[in-house]
């Protein structure tokens, strides 16, 4: 959700969301469509991300993987092409259909399931769970984020691995920029982002305006809770998971306050 890196500018002095209309708590049910994903210009990135991911969390061929919040399957399909047994779970039926079509076109097997990430029903099924593209922190409360992690812990086999790909809150506070634009792809020419950060709630809000090639526009608001590494470690521990490594990107660069991403590898404790 927040993979587009803006230029830097000073951090805001206060709660940036003050006075704005609250973002609907279930914004994510309607936000992600083929058009909104085109606004992130994701196409060239997926292969590099999967290559890096499997270096940071090596898995044997035929390992069973859950791509949690898989969207249109851009990572899931590539993982399946590498011989992994992949289940993709998402709440958006349209995106699951797109993933199914891509898997069929590429000739790979992919189990696709419509479901709520807070209500995982799996028990010790997966060697690894991947939650990518800042797909953590969407829900209205931290308790719901914990519910997701508890479900992940149950879904993992003993010593199974979770990889979270997140926006680095330390970077956000240091380099916050309230407005920036980015190129799109397909029918989306560019996207205008207007951001605010609520320090009291620890949430980033973004009003994204999609400018189509015909000149028409569509605006949507999204909101995400962002975590520091310390906050995330505590939440993982509460869920029965232990953070064991952290990087600043899929290329394995060291994590720090000036890395845009925070890639965390955690393991089921017992």
C-alpha positions, 0 to 999 in steps of 0.5 A: 500500500505504501510502496511508493517512496516520496521525496523527503521533507521535514516531519509534521509537528503534530497530528496531521489528520486533525480536522479531516473526515475519518477514514471508513474502518473497512476502506480496504474492502473497496479500495483494491481493484485492478485500477487502484493497483495499476496506480502503484506501477507494480509490474517490474517489482514483483520478480525482484521482490520474490528473488530477494524474499527467498534469499531472506527466508530460504525454503525447500522446493515444494514447501507450503506457503500462504500469501496472506492478502495476496491481491491479484497474485503477483507474488503468489504466481511467481512463488508457484513458478519456483515450485512452492505449493502456494495458497493465496488468501484475499478478501476481494473476489475480483482480485482473486479472479485476476490471480486465477487467470494469471496462474492459468495463463502461466501454467502454475497451480495456485490455491486461491481462497477468499477470506478475512485475514483476521479469521484464519482457520488453518492449523499447522499447515504452512512452512511460511506465511508471507504478508507483503506490500504493507498489507498489515495495519489496515484494521481499526484496532491493534487488537485486530492486528493481533488477531491476524498474527495469532491466526498466522501462528496457528497456521504455521508449522512448528518453527514456521516462518512469517515475513512481513514487508512494511513501511518503516515508521522511523523513516516516515517520521523523519522524512514525511512529505504531505503531498507527492505524485507518482506515475501509474500504468495501464489506464492510470496515467498518474496518482496524486497522494495527499498524506497526513499522520495522526501521532495519537493513533499512529496511523497514516492516512492517504487520499489518493487521486487516480488520474486516468489517461482520458483525464477523468479522476477517481479519489479514495482514502486509505488508512494504515497503522504503522509500527516501529520495530520495537512495537512490532516485536512486542506484538509478535511476542504476544502472538507467539512469534519471535522476530529474528531478523530485520532488513531495510529492503528485499535486497538485504540492505541493513535496516535503519531509520533511513530505510523506507522498508522494514522487512521482518522475519519472525518464527513460530516460537513453539 
